[in-house]
Amino acid sequence: MNKSSRHHYIPEFFIKGFADRDSKLFVFDLKEKRFKVKKFSPKQIFFEWNRNTFEINNEETDFLETSIYKWIDNRFSKFFEEIRDSDELMKINLWQLMHLQLFVAHIFWRIPRTDGEMQRIFEYKSPKELGFTIKNIDTQENASKEFYDEIMKEGAFIEAYRSVFPVLEHIQDDPIQDIDNWYIYGAPKERGFHICGDNPVITVDDRSMRVLQNELIFPLTKNHIIIRLKKNTQKPQLSPELIVKINLVIFLQSNRYVCGSRKDFIDALNSLAGEYKKEEQLEKLKKEIFNEIR
């Protein structure tokens, strides 16, 4: 069978929510400081060639991409179609919000920003602490220490665990208890201009890797945005100025690319970005945003 090679770390169905009516996007290269010559389709951005291809027993496999991530994306995409097609965000139930929470965590752990983090976790945590055991399928005996030591260094196993880690985090963080701390916003289609970047989750504390325990802001589509605060407060009001600041943070914290349906808006963000060249200036801007919405 032909193996896949174009492996998206931001799913195509999610990128589509930021596209124009022609289903394409303006793409700004942050390193080159310029727009790509032509508009791109979701298929053409936020991917790496063979990112999820591994060699096991001297044979290449893309199981992580074609089995695990494909299943995850199919599960979330149906709900996102409903969001994307609504002028304003529908009132969602607990089951739907749990899907959103899980998706935020999946994106956080799937992007290049967290590459290497799971490797570091495997270095200082035991299999028991990570929540798994390995047993002989016939005898049900635990695997030997030597086998555990070997598998804990295997890249394919670590990355597979990384793909399911958000589920474990979600369970531990008791999402039902936290439901009143999540706020959903929607805007009419003609007014949507949120951008998408390769680091799309804004957290108040970048040092914490427990994204669902963090206060966060996450654009869902060009028209929709989700905010999670630690305390249950009256639903914050989002002013136009605050929306611009949120998108500016997405622009500043992205590593290589940002994209969206409005070229003029991305160009304006690029001009504003010159005032926030240092990391401490970005942190100050993020604190301003969270202080305003609390």
N, C-alpha and C positions, 0 to 999 in steps of 0.2 A: 504494500500500500504506500501511496505517496504521503510523505510527512508534511505537516504544515511548516511554514518558515516565518511568516509575518505574525509575530506574537504581540498583541496589544496589552500594554499595562494600564491604559485607560480604555474600557470597552467601547466598541464601535457604537452600540446602541445608546450609550451615555453621551458620546460626542455629538451624536445626531441631534440631541436636544438643544445644542448651541448653534446649529446651522441655520442658514437663511432658507427662503422658500425653495431655492434650487438644490437644497440638501448639501450645500457646500459651505466652506468657511474660509475667512481670511486668516492666514497663519503668519505670526510675527516671530522671527528668529531672534531670541534675546542675546545671543552671542554675536551675531552679525549685525544686530541693531537695524534690521530692515524686514519688510514683508517679503514673503515668497512671491515670485513673479505672478503666479496664478493661484486661484482659489483651489482648496483641497477638499476631497471627500473625506468622511470619517475613516474610511479604510486606509487613507494615506498618511495619517498622523498618529502620534503617541504609540508607536510600536518599536520593537527592536527585532532584527532578524535573528531567529533561533534563540530567542531569550529563554524559552522554556524547553529547550532540547537538551537531553542528557545522554550520556553513554553508560549503559548498564550491561555488564557481562559482554563487553566489546561490541555492543549493538546500540545504535542511536534510537532514542524513543522520544516522542513528544506527548506522552500520556498526560502530563500536567496541563498542557494547552488544550488538547482535543477531548479529554475526558473530564477533568476537574473544572477548569476555568470555563469550558464550553457549557457545562451543566449549570455552573453558578450564573453565568451571563444569561442563559435562557430563562432561568428562574426569576431574575430581577427585571429582565427586559419587558415582560408583559405588563408589570405594574408601571414602569416608566412610560410606556406608551400612553397609558391613561393620564398620567401627569402631563406629558408633553402636549396632548391634544386638548387640554382644558384651558380656557381663557384665564380662569383663576383656579387656584388649587382647590380641589374638592376636599370636603371634610373627610379625613381618613380615620379608619378604626384602628384598634390596638394591633391587630394582625398586620395591617399595612405599615404601621409605624415601625413595628419590629423588623420588617423587611428593609425599611429605610436605614434603621440603625445598623443592621448587619451590612448593608451595602457601604455605608460610610466606613466601617471598620475594614471591609474588604479592599476598598480603594486605598485606604491609608497603608495597608500592608502589601499592596500589589505594586505600588509605584517605585521607581528607582531610588527615591529618597530613603526608603527603608531597606535597600539592598545591604546585606551584611549584618543587619540587626539581629535576625534570627540565628545567624551563625554565632554571634556573641552570646545570645541566650543559651544556645546549646552548649557553650563552653563552660557556663557556671551553674547550669541547672541539671538535675538528674532526670532520667526518664519518668520516675514517679512524680516529680514536681511538674513535669511537662504534661502529665496525664495520660501516658500510654505504657503498655506492656507488650512484649513480643513473646509469643508462645509457639511451641511445636504444635502444628495442626492435628497431628495424630495422638501424641502423648499428653498434650496440654501442659507440658513442662515449660517453665520460663527459659528463654534463651540464655546462653552463657554470657558472662561478663565480657568476654572477648568479642562476641558477636555484637553486644550492645555498643562497645567501644568503637567497633568498625562502622556500624550503622549511624552512629551519632556524628560521624565525620563525612557521611555520604551526602553529596550535594543534592541529588535527586530526592532523597528522603527529607532533608531539611526544607527544601522548597515545597514539597508536598505538604509537610506539616504547616509551613507558612500559609498555605492556601486555606487551611481549615482552622488556623489559630483564631481568626476573628469570631468563629462560632463559640469557641471556648471562652473568649473574652466576653462575648455577649451574654452567655449564661451566667458567668460569675458576677456581672455588673447588674443583675436583676432589672431588666428593662421595663418590666411592668410597673415597678415602684417609681421609675424615673419618667414615666410618660408625660406628666404635667410640666416637665422642664424643657420639652421640645416644642418649638414654635415654627409653623410653616407659613410661608408667604407666597402669594401669587400675583402676577400682573397680567394685564391684557397682552395678547400676542404682539400687537404692534408697538408696545412699549418695552419689550424685552431686549436687554442688551448685555446681560451678564456674560463674562468670558469664562473660558475653561483653560486651565494650565496643567502642566505635568506634575504639579504639587497642589491639588485643588482643595485640600481640607485646611482651613485656618483654625489653629488651636491657640488658646491663650497661653499655654505652657508648652513650648517646643521641646523641652527636656523630657517630658513624660511620653512614653510609648503606649500608654493606656488611653487610647483615643476616646473611648466611650465614657471614661471618667473625667474627661477634659471638657471645658467649655469650648464650643466650636461653632464655626460658621461654614456652611457648605452649599454653594450654588448647585441646584439640581438640574436646571435647564436655563436657557437664556431668560426665562420668565419666572422661575421659581427658585426659592432659597430656603434653607432650613437652618435654624439656630438652636443650639442647646446650651442652656445655662445651668449652673449648679443649684440655684435656688428657684423655687416656684414663685414667679413674680407676675405682675400684670403684663400682658403681651406687649413687648416693646414696639414703638413706632419707628419705622425706617424712613428717614428723610432722604430726599434725592442726594444730598451731600454725603450721607452715610453710605448709600449704595455705591457712590463713586469711590469712597475710601475702601470699601470691602473689595471692589474689583481691583483697586490699586495694589492691595496686599497680595491678591492672587497673582498679579503681574510681577510684583517684586520678589515673591518667594518661589516662583517657578524657576526651573533650572535652565531649560533650553527653548521651549516653545509655549506660546499662548495662542488661542484662536477664538474666533467669535464671528457673529453675523454683521457687526458694525465696524468697518475699517476706520472710520473717523473716530470712534470711541477708543479703539485700541491705540490709535495714533495719539490721542489726547492723554491716555494713560502713560504712554512712553515719554511724553513731554513732562508730565508730573513726576515721573520716576526719577528724574535728575535731581530732585530735591531730597531723595532718600537713598543716597549712595552707600551709607554705612549701615551695618547690621543693627546697631543700637537705634538708628532712626526708624527702621522698620518695626522694631519692638515697641518703640514709643507710639507709632501709628496704631499698632494692634491694641495697645492698652487703651488708647483714646476710643477706639471702636467699641471694645467690650465695656468700658466705663459708661459709654453713652447708651448702650442697649440694656444694661442691667437695671 
